[in-house]
Amino acid sequence: MFHSTREIIEHVAVSSKTTDTLFPLYHYPNTSRKSSRQKSLDSAEWPPGKDGRVPNLSPEFVADFTEKLGLEFVSDGNGDLESTLGPEDILHYIYAVFHSPTYRERYAEFLKIDFPRVPLTSDPDLFRRLCALGADLTALHLLEAPQLSESITRYPIPGDNLVERPRYFAPGDCLPKEKETLKKGRVYINKAQYLEGVDPEVWEFQVGGYQVCAKWLKDRKGRRLSYDDLTTYQRIVVALKETIRLMAEIDEAIPEWPIS
């Protein structure tokens, strides 16, 4: 599992059974003391960027990638992707590749025992396309994408908003003790209140082995959801639906494996 964040994570961010690893895109200077790490930053190959930061990237990796693409590396932010690329472009490319369903299936056994490997491309057009898709995915997972404000679900029934026993009913299901056949998927948080418009693939979407929509509610069992809680959940539904769409586009964009 590979996901982006702007915050420092705990080593058990997803589950108490997991150990998580944080790979910062940049290293920032420590002005309070000169640690051994700070000394290495001072002598880094990259010129300092915003707030004195330098990319947390191997010079050998960058040199190999830029040589393949015929682009020049700029050490902060994004490049123009015509003659230059930056660390954030590299992040977005990697983010897209790691969210390719084919990549995950093809290298499933290897991913169980080691960190994922980054396949490099020598095709500038493919690189640009994957950068764009990776940037869209990153914005979604940071809950910063503009489309997240356009809700695709309804929460029509007033009540106490108490999370009791979350249940999902798919389109075509008949509700218990009712004659109504659903046209849209519903996520019930209690016997009466529900969010309508949640597709089955969104409900079933997993991150780290957990169904996101189900786990979010189960973690709040016995709690009354606030307006902000409900808004966040609706934004998550949009983010997951868009993630599924973008993952399919990433697979369509990559013409063959291994990437060349």
C-alpha positions as CSV (number, residue, x, y, z in Angstrom):
1,M,0.0,0.0,0.0
2,F,1.4,3.4,-1.0
3,H,-0.4,6.6,0.0
4,S,0.4,10.3,0.2
5,T,0.0,12.5,3.3
6,R,1.1,16.0,4.3
7,E,1.5,14.9,7.9
8,I,3.9,12.7,9.9
9,I,2.3,9.3,10.4
10,E,2.4,6.8,13.2
11,H,4.0,3.4,12.5
12,V,0.6,1.8,13.0
13,A,-1.4,4.2,11.0
14,V,-3.6,1.6,9.3
15,S,-3.7,-1.2,11.9
16,S,-2.0,-2.2,15.1
17,K,-0.7,-5.3,13.3
18,T,1.2,-3.2,10.7
19,T,4.4,-1.2,10.7
20,D,4.3,1.8,8.3
21,T,7.3,3.5,6.6
22,L,7.4,7.2,5.8
23,F,9.3,8.4,2.8
24,P,9.4,12.2,2.8
25,L,9.7,13.9,-0.6
26,Y,11.9,16.6,0.9
27,H,14.3,17.0,3.8
28,Y,14.2,20.4,5.6
29,P,17.1,22.0,7.5
30,N,17.2,21.9,11.3
31,T,18.3,25.3,12.4
32,S,18.6,24.4,16.1
33,R,21.5,22.1,15.8
34,K,23.9,20.6,13.3
35,S,23.1,16.9,13.3
36,S,24.8,14.4,11.1
37,R,21.8,14.4,8.9
38,Q,21.9,18.2,8.7
39,K,25.6,18.1,7.7
40,S,24.7,15.7,4.9
41,L,22.0,18.2,3.7
42,D,24.5,21.0,3.7
43,S,26.7,19.0,1.3
44,A,23.8,17.6,-0.8
45,E,24.1,17.8,-4.6
46,W,20.8,19.6,-4.9
47,P,20.6,23.4,-4.5
48,P,18.2,24.3,-1.6
49,G,14.6,25.0,-2.6
50,K,11.7,26.5,-0.7
51,D,12.5,26.9,3.0
52,G,15.9,25.4,2.4
53,R,14.6,21.9,1.5
54,V,16.3,19.4,-0.7
55,P,14.8,16.4,-2.5
56,N,14.9,13.0,-0.7
57,L,15.9,11.3,-3.9
58,S,19.0,9.3,-4.8
59,P,21.2,11.2,-7.3
60,E,21.9,8.0,-9.1
61,F,18.1,7.3,-9.5
62,V,17.5,10.8,-10.8
63,A,20.4,10.6,-13.2
64,D,19.2,7.3,-14.6
65,F,15.6,8.6,-15.0
66,T,16.5,12.0,-16.6
67,E,18.9,10.2,-19.0
68,K,16.1,7.9,-20.1
69,L,13.7,10.7,-20.7
70,G,16.1,13.3,-22.0
71,L,14.9,15.9,-19.5
72,E,16.8,18.1,-17.0
73,F,16.1,17.8,-13.3
74,V,15.1,20.8,-11.2
75,S,15.5,20.2,-7.5
76,D,12.3,21.8,-6.2
77,G,8.6,21.5,-7.1
78,N,7.6,20.6,-10.7
79,G,9.3,20.9,-14.0
80,D,7.6,21.9,-17.2
81,L,7.7,18.3,-18.5
82,E,8.9,19.5,-21.8
83,S,12.5,20.1,-21.0
84,T,12.6,19.7,-17.2
85,L,11.1,17.5,-14.4
86,G,11.1,18.0,-10.7
87,P,10.8,15.9,-7.5
88,E,7.0,16.3,-7.4
89,D,6.7,15.0,-11.0
90,I,8.7,12.0,-10.0
91,L,6.4,11.4,-7.0
92,H,3.3,11.7,-9.2
93,Y,4.8,9.2,-11.7
94,I,5.6,6.7,-9.0
95,Y,2.2,7.2,-7.4
96,A,0.4,6.5,-10.7
97,V,2.5,3.3,-11.4
98,F,2.0,1.9,-7.9
99,H,-1.8,2.4,-8.3
100,S,-1.9,0.4,-11.5
101,P,-4.0,-2.7,-11.0
102,T,-1.8,-4.6,-13.5
103,Y,1.3,-3.6,-11.6
104,R,-0.2,-4.8,-8.3
105,E,-1.3,-8.1,-9.8
106,R,1.9,-8.7,-11.8
107,Y,4.2,-8.1,-8.9
108,A,1.9,-9.3,-6.1
109,E,4.2,-12.0,-4.8
110,F,7.3,-9.7,-4.8
111,L,5.3,-6.9,-3.0
112,K,4.6,-9.3,-0.2
113,I,8.2,-9.5,0.8
114,D,9.9,-6.3,-0.2
115,F,9.4,-2.6,-1.0
116,P,7.9,-1.9,-4.5
117,R,10.4,-1.2,-7.3
118,V,9.9,1.7,-9.6
119,P,9.9,0.8,-13.4
120,L,11.3,3.6,-15.4
121,T,10.1,4.7,-18.8
122,S,12.0,6.3,-21.7
123,D,8.8,7.5,-23.3
124,P,8.2,11.3,-22.4
125,D,4.6,11.2,-23.5
126,L,3.9,8.2,-21.2
127,F,5.8,10.0,-18.4
128,R,3.7,13.1,-18.8
129,R,0.4,11.2,-18.9
130,L,1.3,9.2,-15.7
131,C,2.4,12.4,-14.0
132,A,-1.0,14.0,-14.7
133,L,-2.9,10.9,-13.4
134,G,-0.6,10.6,-10.4
135,A,-1.2,14.3,-9.5
136,D,-4.9,13.8,-9.7
137,L,-4.7,10.8,-7.4
138,T,-2.5,12.6,-4.9
139,A,-5.0,15.5,-4.7
140,L,-7.8,13.0,-4.1
141,H,-6.1,11.1,-1.4
142,L,-5.1,14.4,0.4
143,L,-8.8,15.3,0.1
144,E,-7.8,18.5,-1.8
145,A,-9.2,17.8,-5.2
146,P,-11.9,20.3,-6.3
147,Q,-14.4,17.6,-7.3
148,L,-14.6,16.4,-3.7
149,S,-17.0,19.3,-3.0
150,E,-19.5,17.9,-5.5
151,S,-21.2,15.2,-3.5
152,I,-22.6,12.2,-5.3
153,T,-24.6,10.9,-2.3
154,R,-27.7,12.0,-0.4
155,Y,-28.4,11.8,3.3
156,P,-32.2,12.4,3.2
157,I,-33.5,11.1,6.6
158,P,-33.2,13.3,9.7
159,G,-32.4,11.7,13.0
160,D,-29.8,11.4,15.8
161,N,-27.0,10.3,13.3
162,L,-26.0,7.6,15.7
163,V,-23.8,4.9,14.1
164,E,-25.2,1.6,15.3
165,R,-24.7,-1.3,12.8
166,P,-23.4,-0.1,9.4
167,R,-24.9,-2.1,6.5
168,Y,-24.8,-1.9,2.8
169,F,-27.6,-2.6,0.3
170,A,-26.7,-2.7,-3.4
171,P,-28.8,-1.6,-6.3
172,G,-31.4,-4.3,-7.0
173,D,-31.5,-5.4,-3.3
174,C,-34.9,-5.5,-1.6
175,L,-34.9,-3.9,1.8
176,P,-35.9,-6.2,4.7
177,K,-39.6,-6.0,5.6
178,E,-40.2,-3.6,2.7
179,K,-41.3,-4.0,-0.9
180,E,-38.9,-1.3,-2.2
181,T,-36.2,-2.4,-4.6
182,L,-33.2,-0.1,-4.5
183,K,-32.1,1.8,-7.6
184,K,-29.0,3.1,-5.9
185,G,-26.7,1.6,-3.3
186,R,-27.3,2.7,0.3
187,V,-25.1,2.7,3.4
188,Y,-27.2,2.5,6.5
189,I,-25.6,3.8,9.7
190,N,-28.6,2.8,11.8
191,K,-32.1,1.3,11.1
192,A,-33.5,4.5,9.6
193,Q,-30.7,6.8,8.3
194,Y,-28.6,6.1,5.3
195,L,-26.4,7.6,2.6
196,E,-27.7,6.9,-0.9
197,G,-25.7,6.7,-4.1
198,V,-22.7,4.5,-3.0
199,D,-21.8,2.1,-5.8
200,P,-20.9,-1.5,-4.8
201,E,-17.3,-1.1,-6.1
202,V,-16.9,2.0,-3.9
203,W,-18.3,0.1,-0.8
204,E,-16.0,-2.8,-1.5
205,F,-12.8,-0.8,-2.2
206,Q,-10.0,-1.8,0.1
207,V,-6.9,-0.1,1.4
208,G,-4.4,-2.3,3.3
209,G,-7.0,-5.1,3.4
210,Y,-9.7,-3.0,4.9
211,Q,-13.0,-1.8,3.2
212,V,-12.6,1.9,3.6
213,C,-16.3,2.8,3.7
214,A,-17.1,0.1,6.2
215,K,-14.1,0.6,8.5
216,W,-14.6,4.4,8.7
217,L,-18.1,3.8,10.1
218,K,-17.2,0.8,12.3
219,D,-14.5,2.9,14.0
220,R,-17.2,5.4,14.9
221,K,-19.8,2.9,16.2
222,G,-21.7,4.4,19.1
223,R,-20.9,7.9,18.0
224,R,-23.2,10.6,16.7
225,L,-21.9,11.9,13.4
226,S,-21.6,15.6,13.1
227,Y,-22.2,17.7,10.0
228,D,-18.4,17.7,9.4
229,D,-18.3,13.9,9.9
230,L,-21.0,13.3,7.3
231,T,-19.3,15.8,4.9
232,T,-16.0,14.0,5.3
233,Y,-17.6,10.6,4.6
234,Q,-19.3,11.9,1.5
235,R,-16.0,13.3,0.3
236,I,-14.4,9.9,0.9
237,V,-17.0,8.3,-1.3
238,V,-16.2,10.7,-4.1
239,A,-12.5,10.1,-3.6
240,L,-12.9,6.4,-3.8
241,K,-15.1,6.5,-6.9
242,E,-12.6,8.8,-8.6
243,T,-9.7,6.6,-7.5
244,I,-11.3,3.6,-9.2
245,R,-11.7,5.6,-12.4
246,L,-8.1,6.9,-12.4
247,M,-6.7,3.4,-11.7
248,A,-8.4,2.2,-14.8
249,E,-7.1,5.1,-16.8
250,I,-3.5,4.4,-15.5
251,D,-3.8,0.8,-16.8
252,E,-5.1,2.1,-20.1
253,A,-2.2,4.6,-20.4
254,I,0.5,1.9,-20.0
255,P,0.7,0.1,-23.3
256,E,2.8,-2.9,-22.1
257,W,4.6,-4.5,-19.2
258,P,7.3,-4.3,-18.3
259,I,7.2,-0.5,-18.9
260,S,9.6,0.6,-21.5
